Amino acid sequence: MVLFSLVATHADIDLETVAQLSNGSSGIAASVLSGSPAVSGAVVLATCNRYEIYGEAPNTDDVEAARAALVAQISEQSGLAEPLVSRSFSTRTGPEVTRHLFAVSAGLDSAVVGEREIAGQVRRALITAQHEGTASAGLVRLFQAASKTAKDVGAQTALGSRGLSIVSVALDLATDLSENPDWSTKKVVVFGTGAYAGATMALLRERGCTDISVFSSSGRAEGFVATRGGTALDAESLRPAVAAADVMIGCSGSDTRVEADELAQVRAGSTQPLIAIDLALTHDFDPAVGELEGVELLTLESVRLAAPQEQAESLAQASGIVQGAAKAFEQEREARSVDSAIVALRRHTMNVLDAEMEKVRARHGCTAAAEEVEFALRRMVKQLLHVPTVRARELAANGQQDDYVAALEALYGITVEQPGTSAPAAAQAECPVDHQGLESA
C-alpha cells in the first residue's frame, strides 16, 4: 500500500480558491472510493486555510490514477475546471505525506504557527472518515500517530503556550482597531454554531465580553447558547442586534451571507463603528462590507499577515519532535511492508518440513523416533528462520525491503504477494506474522 496526499493551503494559493475547492468536501472520500479502484482509503482535512485529501493506493503505479479520480470528483463538486483543480493541489507520496501531516497537526504549517485548533481538526477528520467507512488501516495509523505527535509537541515545547489561534489573533486585531479596547462594554453578534463559533465564544468570555448574540441560518442557535450562554437570534431579531453591534464575527461559512447593501440599510443612521471579523472560509460577509463607512473588515488574510512568529527555539524543538516521530513512523511502516515476505518464507520452509515429516512417518509410523526427528527438524527450522527474519526487519528499516523480496524470488522461487494485490484475503490471514520473531516455528 502507498500513502499519498493532495494538498492545497494558504501557503500556495489564495484562500478564495481554497474555499471554492472545498465546496462539497464532505462527500469526496466516499465518492472516490466507490468510483475508483486506485483509491483504497481516503481522509479529508478541510479547515479555514487548507484543503487536503490523504489517501492510500494499492501500488505506486496507482497514485496517478487516484489523483486523477480525486481531481475529477473535486471538479464536479466545486464547479471548478479540472485543469484549475489539478494546478491547485500539490501531490505528496511516501515519507513526505507523514512529515507534512505531522507538521500540520503540530501547528507548524498553520497561518498562526503553533495554533491549538488544528490538532482537533485532524482528529475530527479521522473520526469522520471512520464513521463514513473511508479510512483504511494505514490512514488510521497515520492520523493517530499525527495526533500523538501534536500532543508531544504541546507537552515538550513552549510552542503554542500562549494559546494563539486564528480566533485569538483576530480578536487581538479587533482590540487594536477599537476606540475602546474593553470587551466588557462591547455588543457582539456571532454567526455560526460550529467549532470556530465555540472557540470564539470561549475567547470572548475570557476577555470579559458578556453581551453575545448568536445567529444560525440552520436554526441551531437555541441549542448552541443553551450550553455556552449568550442570546439566540432568529431572522427577525438579527437585524436590530446587528444595528446595535460593536463587533460581528462570521464563523458559519453557510450559503447565506451578509451583503454590503443589506448591512448599510441595517446600520443606516448609526454612528457606532462596527468591526466585522470574517473567519469563514467561504465568507459570511460580502467583501464589499469593508468599503462601508464606519465598518472595518478583518479576514483570514488579515489574520495570517498579523500572526506573530513563535520563538525560534520553540520552533526548532517542535520541528525536531516532528521529524523524529515521522522517521519512527516510516521505519515501522517499512517493517510492516516485509511481513508478507516473512510469511511467504515461513510458509515455504514449513511446507518443506511437513513434506519431509510425511516421509518419516510413512517409514517409521507415529513412533518415538519419528517424534524425535520432528522435534529436531522444527528446532533447526526455527534457528534457520531467525536470521532471515531479523535481516528482513533491518533491511526494511533502511528502505531495502525490495532487495529482500527479490532475494527470496531469486534463491527460493518464492513469489511474495503484497497486501492489496490479488492474493485472497483468506490466504493472507493463514499465517500471521509474529513480530517478536518466528519462535513458534
C-alpha positions as a Markdown table, in Angstrom:
| # | Residue | x | y | z |
|---|---|---|---|---|
| 1 | Met | 0.0 | 0.0 | 0.0 |
| 2 | Val | 1.2 | 3.5 | -0.8 |
| 3 | Leu | 0.2 | 6.7 | 1.1 |
| 4 | Phe | -0.3 | 9.9 | -0.9 |
| 5 | Ser | -1.9 | 13.3 | -0.3 |
| 6 | Leu | -3.3 | 16.2 | -2.3 |
| 7 | Val | -2.6 | 19.5 | -0.6 |
| 8 | Ala | -3.9 | 23.0 | -1.2 |
| 9 | Thr | -3.1 | 25.5 | 1.5 |
| 10 | His | -2.8 | 29.2 | 2.3 |
| 11 | Ala | 1.0 | 28.9 | 1.6 |
| 12 | Asp | 0.5 | 28.1 | -2.1 |
| 13 | Ile | -2.9 | 29.6 | -3.3 |
| 14 | Asp | -5.3 | 32.3 | -2.2 |
| 15 | Leu | -7.9 | 31.5 | 0.4 |
| 16 | Glu | -10.7 | 32.2 | -2.0 |
| 17 | Thr | -9.6 | 29.3 | -4.2 |
| 18 | Val | -9.2 | 27.1 | -1.2 |
| 19 | Ala | -12.8 | 27.9 | -0.3 |
| 20 | Gln | -14.0 | 27.1 | -3.8 |
| 21 | Leu | -12.1 | 23.8 | -3.9 |
| 22 | Ser | -13.6 | 22.6 | -0.6 |
| 23 | Asn | -17.2 | 23.0 | -1.7 |
| 24 | Gly | -18.8 | 19.6 | -1.3 |
| 25 | Ser | -15.7 | 18.3 | 0.5 |
| 26 | Ser | -17.8 | 16.1 | 2.9 |
| 27 | Gly | -18.7 | 13.7 | 0.1 |
| 28 | Ile | -15.4 | 13.5 | -1.7 |
| 29 | Ala | -13.9 | 10.5 | 0.2 |
| 30 | Ala | -16.9 | 8.2 | -0.2 |
| 31 | Ser | -17.5 | 9.2 | -3.8 |
| 32 | Val | -13.9 | 8.5 | -4.9 |
| 33 | Leu | -13.7 | 5.2 | -3.0 |
| 34 | Ser | -16.9 | 3.9 | -4.7 |
| 35 | Gly | -15.8 | 5.2 | -8.1 |
| 36 | Ser | -12.0 | 4.3 | -8.4 |
| 37 | Pro | -10.2 | 1.1 | -7.6 |
| 38 | Ala | -7.0 | 3.1 | -7.4 |
| 39 | Val | -8.1 | 4.5 | -4.0 |
| 40 | Ser | -8.4 | 2.1 | -1.1 |
| 41 | Gly | -8.8 | 4.7 | 1.6 |
| 42 | Ala | -9.3 | 8.5 | 2.0 |
| 43 | Val | -9.4 | 11.1 | 4.8 |
| 44 | Val | -10.4 | 14.7 | 4.1 |
| 45 | Leu | -8.9 | 17.6 | 6.1 |
| 46 | Ala | -10.7 | 20.8 | 5.4 |
| 47 | Thr | -10.1 | 23.8 | 7.5 |
| 48 | Cys | -10.3 | 27.6 | 7.2 |
| 49 | Asn | -7.0 | 27.8 | 5.3 |
| 50 | Arg | -6.3 | 24.3 | 3.9 |
| 51 | Tyr | -8.0 | 21.6 | 1.9 |
| 52 | Glu | -6.1 | 18.3 | 2.0 |
| 53 | Ile | -7.0 | 14.7 | 1.0 |
| 54 | Tyr | -5.0 | 11.9 | 2.4 |
| 55 | Gly | -5.3 | 8.6 | 0.5 |
| 56 | Glu | -3.9 | 5.1 | 0.2 |
| 57 | Ala | -3.4 | 3.4 | -3.1 |
| 58 | Pro | -2.7 | -0.4 | -3.7 |
| 59 | Asn | 0.5 | 0.3 | -5.5 |
| 60 | Thr | 2.8 | 3.2 | -6.5 |
| 61 | Asp | 1.6 | 2.9 | -10.1 |
| 62 | Asp | -2.0 | 3.6 | -8.9 |
| 63 | Val | -1.2 | 7.0 | -7.4 |
| 64 | Glu | -1.6 | 9.0 | -10.7 |
| 65 | Ala | -4.9 | 7.3 | -11.3 |
| 66 | Ala | -6.0 | 8.0 | -7.7 |
| 67 | Arg | -5.0 | 11.7 | -8.1 |
| 68 | Ala | -6.9 | 11.9 | -11.4 |
| 69 | Ala | -10.0 | 10.4 | -9.8 |
| 70 | Leu | -9.9 | 12.9 | -6.9 |
| 71 | Val | -9.3 | 15.9 | -9.2 |
| 72 | Ala | -12.4 | 14.8 | -11.3 |
| 73 | Gln | -14.5 | 14.4 | -8.1 |
| 74 | Ile | -13.4 | 17.8 | -6.7 |
| 75 | Ser | -14.0 | 19.5 | -10.0 |
| 76 | Glu | -17.5 | 18.0 | -10.2 |
| 77 | Gln | -18.4 | 19.0 | -6.6 |
| 78 | Ser | -16.8 | 22.5 | -6.7 |
| 79 | Gly | -17.8 | 23.5 | -10.2 |
| 80 | Leu | -14.2 | 24.4 | -11.0 |
| 81 | Ala | -12.5 | 23.3 | -14.2 |
| 82 | Glu | -10.3 | 20.2 | -13.8 |
| 83 | Pro | -7.1 | 21.9 | -15.0 |
| 84 | Leu | -7.5 | 24.6 | -12.3 |
| 85 | Val | -8.2 | 22.0 | -9.7 |
| 86 | Ser | -5.2 | 20.0 | -10.7 |
| 87 | Arg | -2.9 | 23.0 | -10.6 |
| 88 | Ser | -4.2 | 24.0 | -7.2 |
| 89 | Phe | -3.1 | 20.8 | -5.5 |
| 90 | Ser | 0.5 | 19.6 | -4.9 |
| 91 | Thr | 0.9 | 15.9 | -4.5 |
| 92 | Arg | 3.0 | 14.1 | -1.9 |
| 93 | Thr | 3.8 | 10.4 | -1.6 |
| 94 | Gly | 5.6 | 8.2 | 0.9 |
| 95 | Pro | 7.5 | 9.8 | 3.8 |
| 96 | Glu | 6.6 | 13.3 | 2.6 |
| 97 | Val | 3.0 | 12.6 | 3.5 |
| 98 | Thr | 3.9 | 11.6 | 7.0 |
| 99 | Arg | 6.2 | 14.6 | 7.6 |
| 100 | His | 3.6 | 17.0 | 6.3 |
| 101 | Leu | 0.6 | 15.7 | 8.3 |
| 102 | Phe | 2.7 | 15.6 | 11.5 |
| 103 | Ala | 3.8 | 19.2 | 10.9 |
| 104 | Val | 0.2 | 20.3 | 10.2 |
| 105 | Ser | -1.2 | 18.5 | 13.3 |
| 106 | Ala | 1.5 | 20.2 | 15.5 |
| 107 | Gly | 0.6 | 23.6 | 14.1 |
| 108 | Leu | 3.9 | 24.1 | 12.3 |
| 109 | Asp | 2.2 | 24.7 | 8.9 |
| 110 | Ser | -0.5 | 27.0 | 10.1 |
| 111 | Ala | -1.1 | 30.6 | 9.3 |
| 112 | Val | -0.8 | 31.1 | 13.1 |
| 113 | Val | 2.2 | 29.0 | 13.9 |
| 114 | Gly | 1.5 | 26.8 | 16.9 |
| 115 | Glu | -2.2 | 27.2 | 16.8 |
| 116 | Arg | -4.1 | 24.8 | 19.0 |
| 117 | Glu | -7.2 | 24.3 | 16.9 |
| 118 | Ile | -5.6 | 22.3 | 14.1 |
| 119 | Ala | -4.8 | 19.2 | 16.2 |
| 120 | Gly | -8.5 | 18.9 | 17.0 |
| 121 | Gln | -9.4 | 19.3 | 13.3 |
| 122 | Val | -7.0 | 16.5 | 12.4 |
| 123 | Arg | -8.6 | 14.2 | 15.0 |
| 124 | Arg | -12.1 | 15.0 | 13.8 |
| 125 | Ala | -11.1 | 14.4 | 10.2 |
| 126 | Leu | -10.2 | 10.8 | 11.1 |
| 127 | Ile | -13.3 | 10.3 | 13.2 |
| 128 | Thr | -15.4 | 11.4 | 10.3 |
| 129 | Ala | -13.6 | 9.1 | 7.8 |
| 130 | Gln | -14.0 | 6.2 | 10.2 |
| 131 | His | -17.7 | 6.9 | 10.6 |
| 132 | Glu | -18.2 | 7.0 | 6.9 |
| 133 | Gly | -16.1 | 3.9 | 6.3 |
| 134 | Thr | -13.4 | 5.6 | 4.1 |
| 135 | Ala | -10.4 | 5.3 | 6.5 |
| 136 | Ser | -8.1 | 2.4 | 5.6 |
| 137 | Ala | -5.9 | 0.8 | 8.3 |
| 138 | Gly | -2.8 | 2.6 | 7.1 |
| 139 | Leu | -4.5 | 6.0 | 7.2 |
| 140 | Val | -5.9 | 5.3 | 10.7 |
| 141 | Arg | -2.3 | 4.6 | 11.9 |
| 142 | Leu | -1.1 | 7.7 | 10.2 |
| 143 | Phe | -3.6 | 10.1 | 11.7 |
| 144 | Gln | -3.4 | 8.5 | 15.2 |
| 145 | Ala | 0.4 | 9.0 | 15.1 |
| 146 | Ala | 0.0 | 12.6 | 13.9 |
| 147 | Ser | -2.3 | 13.3 | 16.9 |
| 148 | Lys | 0.2 | 11.7 | 19.3 |
| 149 | Thr | 2.9 | 13.9 | 17.8 |
| 150 | Ala | 0.9 | 17.0 | 18.3 |
| 151 | Lys | 0.4 | 16.1 | 21.9 |
| 152 | Asp | 4.1 | 15.5 | 22.4 |
| 153 | Val | 4.9 | 18.9 | 20.8 |
| 154 | Gly | 2.4 | 20.6 | 23.2 |
| 155 | Ala | 3.8 | 18.8 | 26.2 |
| 156 | Gln | 7.5 | 19.1 | 25.5 |
| 157 | Thr | 7.8 | 22.6 | 24.0 |
| 158 | Ala | 6.7 | 26.1 | 24.6 |
| 159 | Leu | 5.1 | 26.2 | 21.1 |
| 160 | Gly | 1.6 | 27.4 | 21.4 |
| 161 | Ser | 1.8 | 28.0 | 25.1 |
| 162 | Arg | 0.3 | 31.5 | 24.6 |
| 163 | Gly | -2.8 | 29.8 | 23.3 |
| 164 | Leu | -2.6 | 31.5 | 20.0 |
| 165 | Ser | -5.2 | 30.6 | 17.5 |
| 166 | Ile | -6.8 | 32.2 | 14.4 |
| 167 | Val | -9.6 | 33.4 | 16.6 |
| 168 | Ser | -7.3 | 34.9 | 19.3 |
| 169 | Val | -5.3 | 36.8 | 16.7 |
| 170 | Ala | -8.4 | 38.1 | 15.1 |
| 171 | Leu | -9.7 | 39.4 | 18.4 |
| 172 | Asp | -6.3 | 41.0 | 19.1 |
| 173 | Leu | -6.6 | 42.8 | 15.8 |
| 174 | Ala | -10.1 | 43.9 | 16.7 |
| 175 | Thr | -8.9 | 45.2 | 20.0 |
| 176 | Asp | -6.2 | 47.3 | 18.3 |
| 177 | Leu | -8.8 | 48.8 | 15.9 |
| 178 | Ser | -11.3 | 49.6 | 18.6 |
| 179 | Glu | -11.7 | 53.1 | 20.1 |
| 180 | Asn | -12.4 | 51.3 | 23.4 |
| 181 | Pro | -10.4 | 48.1 | 24.0 |
| 182 | Asp | -12.6 | 47.0 | 26.9 |
| 183 | Trp | -14.5 | 43.9 | 25.7 |
| 184 | Ser | -16.8 | 44.0 | 28.7 |
| 185 | Thr | -18.6 | 47.0 | 27.1 |
| 186 | Lys | -19.0 | 45.5 | 23.6 |
| 187 | Lys | -22.0 | 44.0 | 22.0 |
| 188 | Val | -21.1 | 41.1 | 19.7 |
| 189 | Val | -23.0 | 39.1 | 17.2 |
| 190 | Val | -21.6 | 35.7 | 16.2 |
| 191 | Phe | -22.7 | 33.9 | 13.0 |
| 192 | Gly | -22.5 | 30.1 | 13.2 |
| 193 | Thr | -22.6 | 27.3 | 15.7 |
| 194 | Gly | -19.6 | 25.1 | 14.7 |
| 195 | Ala | -16.2 | 24.6 | 16.3 |
| 196 | Tyr | -15.0 | 28.0 | 15.4 |
| 197 | Ala | -18.1 | 29.6 | 16.9 |
| 198 | Gly | -17.5 | 27.6 | 20.1 |
| 199 | Ala | -13.8 | 28.7 | 20.3 |
| 200 | Thr | -14.9 | 32.3 | 19.6 |
| 201 | Met | -17.5 | 32.3 | 22.4 |
| 202 | Ala | -14.9 | 30.9 | 24.9 |
| 203 | Leu | -12.3 | 33.5 | 24.0 |
| 204 | Leu | -14.8 | 36.4 | 24.1 |
| 205 | Arg | -15.8 | 35.2 | 27.6 |
| 206 | Glu | -12.1 | 35.2 | 28.6 |
| 207 | Arg | -11.8 | 38.8 | 27.5 |
| 208 | Gly | -14.8 | 39.8 | 29.6 |
| 209 | Cys | -17.4 | 40.1 | 26.9 |
| 210 | Thr | -20.9 | 39.2 | 28.3 |
| 211 | Asp | -23.3 | 40.7 | 25.6 |
| 212 | Ile | -23.0 | 38.0 | 22.9 |
| 213 | Ser | -25.8 | 37.1 | 20.5 |
| 214 | Val | -25.7 | 34.1 | 18.1 |
| 215 | Phe | -27.4 | 33.6 | 14.8 |
| 216 | Ser | -27.6 | 30.3 | 12.8 |
| 217 | Ser | -29.2 | 30.2 | 9.4 |
| 218 | Ser | -29.8 | 26.5 | 10.1 |
| 219 | Gly | -31.7 | 27.2 | 13.3 |
| 220 | Arg | -29.2 | 25.8 | 15.8 |
| 221 | Ala | -28.7 | 28.9 | 17.8 |
| 222 | Glu | -31.0 | 27.9 | 20.6 |
| 223 | Gly | -29.2 | 24.6 | 21.3 |
| 224 | Phe | -25.8 | 26.3 | 21.0 |
| 225 | Val | -26.4 | 29.0 | 23.6 |
| 226 | Ala | -28.1 | 26.6 | 25.9 |
| 227 | Thr | -24.7 | 25.1 | 26.8 |
| 228 | Arg | -22.5 | 28.1 | 26.1 |
| 229 | Gly | -24.5 | 31.1 | 27.2 |
| 230 | Gly | -25.5 | 34.1 | 25.1 |
| 231 | Thr | -28.7 | 35.1 | 23.3 |
| 232 | Ala | -30.1 | 33.1 | 20.4 |
| 233 | Leu | -31.2 | 35.2 | 17.4 |
| 234 | Asp | -33.7 | 34.4 | 14.6 |
| 235 | Ala | -34.2 | 36.2 | 11.3 |
| 236 | Glu | -36.4 | 38.8 | 12.9 |
| 237 | Ser | -34.2 | 39.7 | 15.9 |
| 238 | Leu | -31.0 | 39.6 | 13.9 |
| 239 | Arg | -31.4 | 43.0 | 12.2 |
| 240 | Pro | -31.7 | 45.1 | 15.4 |
| 241 | Ala | -28.9 | 43.1 | 17.0 |
| 242 | Val | -26.6 | 43.9 | 14.1 |
| 243 | Ala | -27.7 | 47.5 | 14.1 |
| 244 | Ala | -26.6 | 47.9 | 17.7 |
| 245 | Ala | -23.4 | 45.7 | 17.5 |
| 246 | Asp | -19.9 | 46.8 | 18.0 |
| 247 | Val | -18.5 | 43.6 | 16.6 |
| 248 | Met | -19.9 | 40.9 | 14.3 |
| 249 | Ile | -18.0 | 37.7 | 13.8 |
| 250 | Gly | -18.6 | 35.2 | 10.9 |
| 251 | Cys | -17.8 | 31.6 | 11.7 |
| 252 | Ser | -20.5 | 29.7 | 9.8 |
| 253 | Gly | -19.5 | 29.5 | 6.1 |
| 254 | Ser | -23.1 | 28.9 | 5.2 |
| 255 | Asp | -24.7 | 29.8 | 1.8 |
| 256 | Thr | -26.3 | 32.8 | 3.4 |
| 257 | Arg | -24.0 | 35.8 | 3.8 |
| 258 | Val | -24.4 | 39.4 | 4.9 |
| 259 | Glu | -24.4 | 41.6 | 1.8 |
| 260 | Ala | -22.9 | 45.1 | 1.9 |
| 261 | Asp | -26.1 | 46.9 | 0.8 |
| 262 | Glu | -28.2 | 45.0 | 3.4 |
| 263 | Leu | -25.7 | 45.9 | 6.1 |
| 264 | Ala | -25.8 | 49.5 | 5.0 |
| 265 | Gln | -29.5 | 49.6 | 5.4 |
| 266 | Val | -29.5 | 47.9 | 8.8 |
| 267 | Arg | -26.8 | 50.3 | 10.1 |
| 268 | Ala | -28.3 | 53.4 | 8.5 |
| 269 | Gly | -28.1 | 56.4 | 10.9 |
| 270 | Ser | -25.8 | 54.6 | 13.3 |
| 271 | Thr | -22.7 | 56.5 | 14.4 |
| 272 | Gln | -21.3 | 53.5 | 16.2 |
| 273 | Pro | -18.2 | 52.0 | 14.5 |
| 274 | Leu | -18.5 | 48.3 | 13.5 |
| 275 | Ile | -15.7 | 45.7 | 13.3 |
| 276 | Ala | -16.7 | 42.8 | 11.1 |
| 277 | Ile | -14.5 | 39.7 | 11.5 |
| 278 | Asp | -14.9 | 37.1 | 8.8 |
| 279 | Leu | -13.4 | 33.8 | 9.8 |
| 280 | Ala | -15.5 | 31.7 | 7.4 |
| 281 | Leu | -13.6 | 30.2 | 4.5 |
| 282 | Thr | -16.5 | 30.8 | 2.1 |
| 283 | His | -17.2 | 34.3 | 3.5 |
| 284 | Asp | -20.1 | 35.1 | 5.9 |
| 285 | Phe | -19.7 | 38.7 | 4.9 |
| 286 | Asp | -19.7 | 40.3 | 1.5 |
| 287 | Pro | -16.1 | 41.6 | 0.9 |
| 288 | Ala | -17.6 | 45.0 | 0.0 |
| 289 | Val | -18.7 | 45.3 | 3.6 |
| 290 | Gly | -15.2 | 46.7 | 4.2 |
| 291 | Glu | -15.9 | 49.6 | 1.9 |
| 292 | Leu | -18.8 | 50.9 | 4.0 |
| 293 | Glu | -18.2 | 53.9 | 6.1 |
| 294 | Gly | -17.7 | 53.2 | 9.8 |
| 295 | Val | -17.0 | 49.5 | 9.1 |
| 296 | Glu | -13.6 | 47.7 | 9.5 |
| 297 | Leu | -13.4 | 44.3 | 7.9 |
| 298 | Leu | -10.9 | 41.7 | 9.1 |
| 299 | Thr | -10.5 | 38.5 | 7.1 |
| 300 | Leu | -8.4 | 35.3 | 7.4 |
| 301 | Glu | -5.8 | 37.0 | 5.2 |
| 302 | Ser | -5.6 | 39.9 | 7.7 |
| 303 | Val | -5.1 | 37.3 | 10.5 |
| 304 | Arg | -2.4 | 35.5 | 8.5 |
| 305 | Leu | -0.4 | 38.7 | 8.0 |
| 306 | Ala | -0.8 | 39.8 | 11.6 |
| 307 | Ala | 0.1 | 36.5 | 13.2 |
| 308 | Pro | 3.2 | 36.8 | 15.4 |
| 309 | Gln | 6.1 | 34.4 | 14.9 |
| 310 | Glu | 6.8 | 32.0 | 17.7 |
| 311 | Gln | 10.3 | 31.9 | 19.3 |
| 312 | Ala | 12.9 | 30.3 | 17.1 |
| 313 | Glu | 14.0 | 27.9 | 19.9 |
| 314 | Ser | 10.4 | 26.5 | 20.4 |
| 315 | Leu | 10.1 | 26.1 | 16.6 |
| 316 | Ala | 13.4 | 24.2 | 16.4 |
| 317 | Gln | 12.3 | 21.9 | 19.3 |
| 318 | Ala | 8.9 | 21.2 | 17.8 |
| 319 | Ser | 10.4 | 20.6 | 14.3 |
| 320 | Gly | 12.8 | 18.1 | 15.9 |
| 321 | Ile | 10.0 | 16.2 | 17.5 |
| 322 | Val | 8.0 | 16.1 | 14.3 |
| 323 | Gln | 11.0 | 14.9 | 12.2 |
| 324 | Gly | 11.8 | 12.2 | 14.8 |
| 325 | Ala | 8.2 | 11.0 | 15.0 |
| 326 | Ala | 7.8 | 10.9 | 11.2 |
| 327 | Lys | 11.0 | 8.9 | 10.9 |
| 328 | Ala | 9.9 | 6.4 | 13.5 |
| 329 | Phe | 6.5 | 6.0 | 11.8 |
| 330 | Glu | 8.1 | 5.4 | 8.5 |
| 331 | Gln | 10.5 | 2.8 | 9.9 |
| 332 | Glu | 7.6 | 1.0 | 11.5 |
| 333 | Arg | 5.7 | 1.2 | 8.2 |
| 334 | Glu | 8.6 | -0.2 | 6.3 |
| 335 | Ala | 9.0 | -3.0 | 8.8 |
| 336 | Arg | 5.3 | -3.9 | 8.2 |
| 337 | Ser | 5.9 | -4.0 | 4.5 |
| 338 | Val | 8.1 | -7.1 | 4.8 |
| 339 | Asp | 5.5 | -9.0 | 6.7 |
| 340 | Ser | 4.3 | -10.7 | 3.5 |
| 341 | Ala | 7.8 | -11.7 | 2.6 |
| 342 | Ile | 8.4 | -13.2 | 6.1 |
| 343 | Val | 5.1 | -15.1 | 5.9 |
| 344 | Ala | 6.0 | -16.4 | 2.5 |
| 345 | Leu | 9.4 | -17.6 | 3.6 |
| 346 | Arg | 7.9 | -19.3 | 6.7 |
| 347 | Arg | 5.2 | -20.9 | 4.7 |
| 348 | His | 7.7 | -22.2 | 2.1 |
| 349 | Thr | 10.0 | -23.6 | 4.8 |
| 350 | Met | 7.2 | -25.2 | 6.8 |
| 351 | Asn | 5.8 | -26.9 | 3.6 |
| 352 | Val | 9.2 | -28.4 | 3.1 |
| 353 | Leu | 9.3 | -29.6 | 6.7 |
| 354 | Asp | 5.9 | -31.1 | 6.5 |
| 355 | Ala | 6.7 | -32.9 | 3.3 |
| 356 | Glu | 9.8 | -34.4 | 4.9 |
| 357 | Met | 7.9 | -35.4 | 8.0 |
| 358 | Glu | 5.4 | -37.3 | 5.9 |
| 359 | Lys | 8.2 | -39.4 | 4.5 |
| 360 | Val | 9.5 | -40.1 | 8.1 |
| 361 | Arg | 6.0 | -41.1 | 9.3 |
| 362 | Ala | 5.5 | -43.3 | 6.2 |
| 363 | Arg | 8.7 | -45.2 | 7.1 |
| 364 | His | 8.6 | -45.3 | 10.9 |
| 365 | Gly | 4.9 | -44.5 | 11.8 |
| 366 | Cys | 4.0 | -42.4 | 14.8 |
| 367 | Thr | 6.8 | -43.7 | 16.9 |
| 368 | Ala | 9.0 | -42.0 | 19.5 |
| 369 | Ala | 11.8 | -41.9 | 16.9 |
| 370 | Ala | 9.5 | -40.0 | 14.4 |
| 371 | Glu | 8.6 | -37.6 | 17.2 |
| 372 | Glu | 12.3 | -37.1 | 18.0 |
| 373 | Val | 13.1 | -36.4 | 14.3 |
| 374 | Glu | 10.2 | -33.9 | 14.1 |
| 375 | Phe | 11.3 | -32.1 | 17.2 |
| 376 | Ala | 14.9 | -31.8 | 15.9 |
| 377 | Leu | 13.7 | -30.6 | 12.5 |
| 378 | Arg | 11.4 | -27.9 | 13.9 |
| 379 | Arg | 14.2 | -26.7 | 16.2 |
| 380 | Met | 16.5 | -26.5 | 13.2 |
| 381 | Val | 13.9 | -24.6 | 11.1 |
| 382 | Lys | 13.4 | -22.1 | 14.0 |
| 383 | Gln | 17.1 | -21.4 | 14.0 |
| 384 | Leu | 17.4 | -21.2 | 10.3 |
| 385 | Leu | 14.5 | -18.6 | 10.1 |
| 386 | His | 15.7 | -16.4 | 12.9 |
| 387 | Val | 18.5 | -14.6 | 11.0 |
| 388 | Pro | 16.4 | -14.1 | 7.7 |
| 389 | Thr | 13.6 | -12.6 | 9.9 |
| 390 | Val | 16.0 | -10.2 | 11.7 |
| 391 | Arg | 17.6 | -9.2 | 8.4 |
| 392 | Ala | 14.2 | -8.5 | 6.9 |
| 393 | Arg | 13.5 | -6.0 | 9.6 |
| 394 | Glu | 16.9 | -4.4 | 9.3 |
| 395 | Leu | 16.6 | -4.1 | 5.5 |
| 396 | Ala | 13.1 | -2.6 | 5.8 |
| 397 | Ala | 14.3 | -0.1 | 8.3 |
| 398 | Asn | 16.8 | 1.1 | 5.7 |
| 399 | Gly | 14.3 | 1.1 | 2.9 |
| 400 | Gln | 15.7 | -2.0 | 1.3 |
| 401 | Gln | 12.7 | -4.3 | 1.6 |
| 402 | Asp | 12.6 | -4.7 | -2.2 |
| 403 | Asp | 16.0 | -6.3 | -2.1 |
| 404 | Tyr | 14.8 | -8.9 | 0.4 |
| 405 | Val | 11.8 | -9.7 | -1.7 |
| 406 | Ala | 14.0 | -10.0 | -4.8 |
| 407 | Ala | 16.4 | -12.3 | -2.9 |
| 408 | Leu | 13.6 | -14.7 | -1.9 |
| 409 | Glu | 12.4 | -14.9 | -5.5 |
| 410 | Ala | 15.9 | -15.4 | -6.8 |
| 411 | Leu | 17.0 | -18.0 | -4.2 |
| 412 | Tyr | 13.8 | -19.9 | -3.5 |
| 413 | Gly | 11.5 | -19.0 | -6.3 |
| 414 | Ile | 9.0 | -17.6 | -3.8 |
| 415 | Thr | 6.6 | -15.0 | -5.2 |
| 416 | Val | 5.6 | -12.6 | -2.5 |
| 417 | Glu | 2.1 | -11.4 | -2.6 |
| 418 | Gln | 1.8 | -7.9 | -1.1 |
| 419 | Pro | -1.3 | -6.8 | 0.8 |
| 420 | Gly | -3.8 | -5.2 | -1.6 |
| 421 | Thr | -2.8 | -7.4 | -4.6 |
| 422 | Ser | -4.7 | -10.3 | -6.0 |
| 423 | Ala | -3.9 | -12.6 | -3.1 |
| 424 | Pro | -7.1 | -13.7 | -1.4 |
| 425 | Ala | -7.7 | -12.3 | 2.0 |
| 426 | Ala | -8.2 | -15.7 | 3.5 |
| 427 | Ala | -4.7 | -16.8 | 2.2 |
| 428 | Gln | -3.1 | -13.7 | 3.7 |
| 429 | Ala | -4.7 | -14.5 | 7.0 |
| 430 | Glu | -3.5 | -18.1 | 7.1 |
| 431 | Cys | -0.1 | -17.3 | 8.6 |
| 432 | Pro | 0.0 | -14.3 | 10.9 |
| 433 | Val | 3.5 | -12.8 | 11.5 |
| 434 | Asp | 5.0 | -13.0 | 14.9 |
| 435 | His | 6.6 | -9.6 | 15.3 |
| 436 | Gln | 8.8 | -10.9 | 18.1 |
| 437 | Gly | 10.4 | -13.4 | 15.8 |
| 438 | Leu | 9.3 | -16.8 | 14.5 |
| 439 | Glu | 9.9 | -18.6 | 17.8 |
| 440 | Ser | 6.8 | -20.7 | 17.3 |
| 441 | Ala | 8.2 | -22.3 | 14.2 |
